[in-house]
Amino acid sequence: MSESEVALLSRMWEQHMRAPFPPHLRGREIHGEDMVLLDGDIAGCVVSSLSGPLDEKRRKVLFLCLAAIEKVLPSIDDEDGASEYYKHLRDMAALAVELGNAEAR
């Protein structure tokens, strides 16, 4: 894992922490995906990846979350910046997976 990639993920995490969760998505499911849970699962894995290599369980969670987020993104409206919020989550998850894959080599 390169320091610049970790720094990028750290900056992305800081941006995410400042972004409000889109209120209209609280308690809502899209295509069977709980939007709050999806946010929380990705956030937990990203925080873990900032502390060190992800274990296999968290890597699997991130892969599942990436598949879920790709499934729901086309159906997320842009009210309250929701689509940008979830695109940012997707990008953080993808970077965390990438970092984990680099460390697994």
C-alpha positions as CSV (number, residue, x, y, z in Angstrom):
1,M,0.0,0.0,0.0
2,S,1.5,3.3,-1.0
3,E,1.5,6.2,1.4
4,S,-0.1,8.4,-1.2
5,E,-3.1,5.9,-1.6
6,V,-3.5,5.8,2.1
7,A,-3.4,9.6,2.3
8,L,-6.0,9.8,-0.5
9,L,-8.3,7.4,1.3
10,S,-7.8,9.4,4.5
11,R,-8.8,12.6,2.7
12,M,-11.8,10.9,1.2
13,W,-12.8,9.7,4.6
14,E,-12.5,13.2,6.1
15,Q,-14.7,14.5,3.3
16,H,-17.2,11.8,3.9
17,M,-17.4,12.6,7.6
18,R,-18.3,16.2,6.8
19,A,-21.0,15.2,4.3
20,P,-24.5,14.8,5.8
21,F,-26.3,11.6,5.1
22,P,-29.2,12.2,2.7
23,P,-32.2,12.4,5.0
24,H,-34.7,11.0,2.5
25,L,-32.7,7.8,2.4
26,R,-33.0,7.0,6.1
27,G,-35.0,3.9,6.6
28,R,-35.2,3.3,2.9
29,E,-34.3,0.3,0.8
30,I,-33.5,0.4,-2.9
31,H,-33.5,-2.9,-4.8
32,G,-33.5,-4.7,-1.4
33,E,-30.5,-2.8,-0.1
34,D,-30.8,-0.8,3.2
35,M,-29.2,2.5,2.4
36,V,-28.1,3.3,5.9
37,L,-26.6,-0.2,6.4
38,L,-24.8,0.1,3.1
39,D,-23.3,3.4,4.2
40,G,-22.3,1.9,7.6
41,D,-20.8,-1.3,6.2
42,I,-18.6,0.7,3.8
43,A,-17.6,3.2,6.5
44,G,-16.6,0.5,8.9
45,C,-14.4,-1.2,6.3
46,V,-12.8,2.0,5.2
47,V,-11.9,2.9,8.8
48,S,-10.4,-0.5,9.3
49,S,-8.4,-0.2,6.1
50,L,-6.9,3.1,7.4
51,S,-5.7,1.2,10.4
52,G,-4.0,-1.5,8.5
53,P,-4.6,-4.4,6.1
54,L,-8.1,-5.6,5.8
55,D,-8.9,-9.2,6.9
56,E,-10.6,-11.5,4.4
57,K,-14.0,-10.9,6.0
58,R,-13.9,-7.2,5.5
59,R,-12.6,-7.5,2.0
60,K,-15.6,-9.7,1.2
61,V,-17.9,-7.2,2.8
62,L,-16.5,-4.5,0.6
63,F,-16.9,-6.6,-2.6
64,L,-20.5,-7.2,-1.7
65,C,-21.0,-3.5,-0.9
66,L,-19.5,-2.5,-4.2
67,A,-21.8,-4.8,-6.1
68,A,-24.8,-3.4,-4.1
69,I,-23.8,0.2,-4.6
70,E,-23.5,-0.4,-8.4
71,K,-27.0,-1.9,-8.4
72,V,-28.6,1.0,-6.5
73,L,-26.8,4.0,-7.9
74,P,-28.9,4.3,-11.1
75,S,-32.0,4.5,-8.9
76,I,-30.8,7.1,-6.5
77,D,-32.1,10.5,-7.2
78,D,-30.0,13.6,-6.6
79,E,-32.2,15.0,-3.9
80,D,-29.9,16.3,-1.0
81,G,-26.9,15.3,-3.1
82,A,-27.7,11.6,-2.6
83,S,-26.2,10.3,-5.8
84,E,-22.9,12.1,-5.1
85,Y,-22.9,10.9,-1.6
86,Y,-23.1,7.3,-2.7
87,K,-20.7,7.7,-5.6
88,H,-18.2,9.0,-3.0
89,L,-18.9,5.9,-0.9
90,R,-18.3,3.7,-3.9
91,D,-15.0,5.4,-4.7
92,M,-13.8,5.0,-1.1
93,A,-14.8,1.3,-1.1
94,A,-13.0,0.7,-4.4
95,L,-9.9,2.3,-3.1
96,A,-10.0,0.4,0.1
97,V,-10.3,-2.9,-1.9
98,E,-7.5,-1.8,-4.1
99,L,-5.3,-1.2,-1.1
100,G,-6.2,-4.5,0.4
101,N,-5.5,-6.3,-2.9
102,A,-2.0,-4.6,-3.1
103,E,-1.2,-5.8,0.4
104,A,-2.4,-9.3,-0.2
105,R,0.2,-9.8,-3.0
